[in-house]
Amino acid sequence: MTKISEQEFSRICRRIFEDRETIIKHNPIGTPEETLLWMLLSILISYLSLSEIETPCFTGMPTAETYRQAILFILKERKIEGFDAEKYLDKLIGNEKF
């Protein structure tokens, strides 16, 4: 099972944050928060090499909270060390810089 360090997770979140205007512009469906969290979830699925069985499935229209919970669920068993992923998610969807 591939795992992720706090440093790498922080780097991914920071890069998405830096490119947020472009990401949101090219993905106009949904709120900015949904778009950024969707992007992070997609990157984590690829980075962690999740199989189809391990990839979260959604019923109905996902919300920012749905994506947030899916990200936290994926990270639960895949963090190298115990770190608070929620603080990075808050920064990602907020205006606070990394």
C-alpha positions in Angstrom: 0.0 0.0 0.0 1.4 3.4 -1.0 1.5 6.0 1.7 1.9 9.7 1.8 4.0 12.0 4.1 2.8 15.2 5.6 5.4 17.1 3.5 4.1 15.6 0.2 0.5 16.1 1.1 1.3 19.7 2.0 3.1 20.2 -1.3 0.2 18.8 -3.3 -2.3 21.1 -1.5 0.0 24.1 -1.8 0.3 23.6 -5.6 -3.4 23.2 -6.1 -3.9 26.4 -4.0 -1.3 28.3 -6.2 -3.2 27.2 -9.3 -6.7 27.5 -7.9 -7.8 30.3 -10.3 -6.9 28.3 -13.3 -8.4 25.1 -11.9 -11.7 26.8 -11.1 -11.8 28.6 -14.4 -11.4 25.3 -16.4 -13.9 23.4 -14.2 -16.8 25.8 -13.8 -19.3 23.1 -12.6 -19.7 23.2 -8.8 -18.5 25.6 -6.2 -14.8 26.6 -6.0 -14.5 24.5 -2.8 -16.0 21.5 -4.5 -13.7 21.9 -7.5 -10.5 22.2 -5.4 -11.4 19.3 -3.2 -12.4 17.2 -6.3 -8.9 18.0 -7.8 -7.1 17.0 -4.6 -9.2 13.7 -4.4 -8.3 12.9 -8.0 -4.6 13.5 -7.4 -4.6 11.4 -4.3 -6.3 8.5 -6.1 -3.6 8.6 -8.7 -0.7 9.3 -6.3 -1.7 6.5 -3.9 -2.4 4.1 -6.8 -5.9 3.3 -5.5 -7.6 0.4 -7.2 -11.2 0.8 -8.4 -12.3 -1.0 -5.2 -10.4 1.4 -3.0 -11.7 4.5 -4.8 -14.7 6.3 -3.1 -18.0 6.1 -4.9 -20.7 8.7 -4.5 -24.4 8.6 -4.8 -26.2 11.7 -5.9 -24.4 15.0 -6.4 -21.2 15.3 -4.3 -20.7 18.4 -2.2 -17.5 19.9 -0.8 -18.2 18.1 2.4 -18.5 14.8 0.5 -15.1 15.3 -1.1 -13.6 16.4 2.2 -14.8 13.2 3.9 -13.6 11.0 1.0 -10.1 12.6 1.2 -9.9 12.1 5.0 -11.1 8.5 4.6 -8.5 7.7 2.0 -5.7 9.3 4.2 -6.8 7.5 7.3 -4.7 4.4 6.6 -2.3 5.9 4.1 -0.5 8.6 6.1 3.2 7.8 6.9 3.0 9.7 10.1 0.1 11.1 12.1 -0.6 14.6 10.8 -3.7 16.8 10.7 -4.9 16.7 7.1 -7.9 18.9 7.9 -5.7 22.0 8.5 -4.4 21.6 4.9 -7.9 21.2 3.6 -9.0 24.3 5.4 -6.1 26.3 3.8 -6.9 24.8 0.4 -10.5 26.0 0.3 -9.9 29.2 2.3 -7.9 32.3 1.6 -5.1 31.6 4.0 -1.8 31.1 2.3 0.4 28.0 2.8 
